[in-house]
Protein backbone atom coordinates (compact mmCIF):
# COMPACT_ATOMS: atom_id res chain seq x y z
CA UNK A 1 0.00 0.00 0.00
CA UNK A 2 1.19 3.53 -0.70
CA UNK A 3 2.49 5.54 2.20
CA UNK A 4 0.16 8.45 2.91
CA UNK A 5 1.56 11.59 4.49
CA UNK A 6 0.61 12.55 8.03
CA UNK A 7 -1.05 15.82 7.06
CA UNK A 8 -3.34 13.98 4.63
CA UNK A 9 -4.21 11.41 7.31
CA UNK A 10 -5.02 14.22 9.76
CA UNK A 11 -7.32 15.78 7.20
CA UNK A 12 -8.92 12.39 6.65
CA UNK A 13 -9.63 12.17 10.40
CA UNK A 14 -11.20 15.66 10.32
CA UNK A 15 -13.45 14.62 7.42
CA UNK A 16 -14.43 11.42 9.23
CA UNK A 17 -15.29 13.41 12.36
CA UNK A 18 -17.37 15.87 10.33
CA UNK A 19 -19.22 13.00 8.63
CA UNK A 20 -20.00 11.41 12.00
CA UNK A 21 -21.36 14.65 13.48
CA UNK A 22 -23.19 16.27 10.56
CA UNK A 23 -26.95 16.69 10.74
CA UNK A 24 -27.79 15.28 7.33
CA UNK A 25 -25.94 13.55 4.48
CA UNK A 26 -26.03 16.37 1.95
CA UNK A 27 -24.78 19.01 4.35
CA UNK A 28 -22.22 21.28 2.64
CA UNK A 29 -18.56 20.78 3.47
CA UNK A 30 -17.50 23.37 6.08
CA UNK A 31 -15.28 26.17 4.78
CA UNK A 32 -12.31 25.14 6.95
CA UNK A 33 -12.36 21.58 5.62
CA UNK A 34 -12.89 22.79 2.06
CA UNK A 35 -9.93 25.17 2.29
CA UNK A 36 -7.71 22.45 3.76
CA UNK A 37 -8.73 19.99 1.03
CA UNK A 38 -8.10 22.60 -1.68
CA UNK A 39 -4.64 23.19 -0.22
CA UNK A 40 -3.98 19.43 -0.37
CA UNK A 41 -5.19 19.35 -3.98
CA UNK A 42 -2.24 21.57 -4.90
CA UNK A 43 0.20 19.01 -3.50
CA UNK A 44 -1.39 15.61 -4.18
CA UNK A 45 -3.02 13.97 -7.22
CA UNK A 46 -6.82 14.02 -7.40
CA UNK A 47 -7.09 10.22 -7.33
CA UNK A 48 -5.28 10.07 -4.00
CA UNK A 49 -7.49 12.74 -2.47
CA UNK A 50 -10.65 11.03 -3.66
CA UNK A 51 -9.52 7.72 -2.25
CA UNK A 52 -8.24 8.95 1.11
CA UNK A 53 -10.73 11.73 1.87
CA UNK A 54 -13.67 9.97 0.19
CA UNK A 55 -14.88 13.15 -1.47
CA UNK A 56 -15.84 14.24 -4.94
CA UNK A 57 -13.48 17.03 -5.91
CA UNK A 58 -16.31 18.97 -7.55
CA UNK A 59 -17.84 19.40 -4.08
CA UNK A 60 -14.81 21.43 -3.02
CA UNK A 61 -15.87 24.36 -5.20
CA UNK A 62 -17.88 27.00 -3.35
CA UNK A 63 -21.63 26.92 -3.88
CA UNK A 64 -22.55 29.05 -6.87
CA UNK A 65 -19.06 28.80 -8.37
CA UNK A 66 -19.15 28.97 -12.16
CA UNK A 67 -16.46 29.30 -14.76
CA UNK A 68 -16.00 32.83 -15.97
CA UNK A 69 -17.70 33.78 -19.21
CA UNK A 70 -14.35 34.95 -20.59
CA UNK A 71 -12.93 31.45 -20.44
CA UNK A 72 -11.10 30.64 -23.68
CA UNK A 73 -12.66 27.18 -23.88
CA UNK A 74 -16.18 28.65 -23.83
CA UNK A 75 -15.73 30.99 -26.78
CA UNK A 76 -15.32 29.85 -30.37
CA UNK A 77 -12.85 32.06 -32.16
CA UNK A 78 -13.39 30.62 -35.62
CA UNK A 79 -10.90 29.11 -38.04
CA UNK A 80 -7.52 30.73 -38.57
CA UNK A 81 -8.26 33.07 -41.47
CA UNK A 82 -4.70 33.13 -42.80
CA UNK A 83 -4.92 29.41 -43.65
CA UNK A 84 -8.24 29.48 -45.50
CA UNK A 85 -8.48 29.34 -49.30
CA UNK A 86 -9.05 32.67 -51.05
CA UNK A 87 -12.62 31.82 -52.13
CA UNK A 88 -13.68 31.22 -48.54
CA UNK A 89 -11.97 34.43 -47.39
CA UNK A 90 -13.92 36.39 -50.01
CA UNK A 91 -17.17 34.71 -48.98
CA UNK A 92 -16.53 35.49 -45.29
CA UNK A 93 -15.82 39.13 -46.14
CA UNK A 94 -19.06 39.34 -48.14
CA UNK A 95 -21.06 37.83 -45.27
CA UNK A 96 -19.57 40.33 -42.81
CA UNK A 97 -20.45 43.25 -45.13
CA UNK A 98 -23.96 41.90 -45.65
CA UNK A 99 -23.59 41.70 -49.42
CA UNK A 100 -23.55 37.88 -49.58
CA UNK A 101 -26.83 36.27 -50.60
CA UNK A 102 -26.79 32.48 -50.71
CA UNK A 103 -28.24 30.74 -53.73
CA UNK A 104 -31.40 28.72 -53.09
CA UNK A 105 -30.68 25.04 -52.83
CA UNK A 106 -32.44 22.59 -55.12
CA UNK A 107 -34.27 21.11 -52.16
CA UNK A 108 -35.78 24.47 -51.25
CA UNK A 109 -36.59 25.20 -54.92
CA UNK A 110 -38.56 21.95 -55.23
CA UNK A 111 -40.67 22.79 -52.18
CA UNK A 112 -41.37 26.30 -53.41
CA UNK A 113 -42.46 25.04 -56.84
CA UNK A 114 -44.76 22.40 -55.64
Secondary structure, DSSP 8 states (H G I E B T S, - for coil): -----HHHHHHHHHHHHHHHH-SSTT----HHHHHHHHHHHTTS-HHHHHHHH---GGGGS-TT----TT-TTTS---S-GGGS-HHHHHHHHHHHHT-------HHHHHHHH-
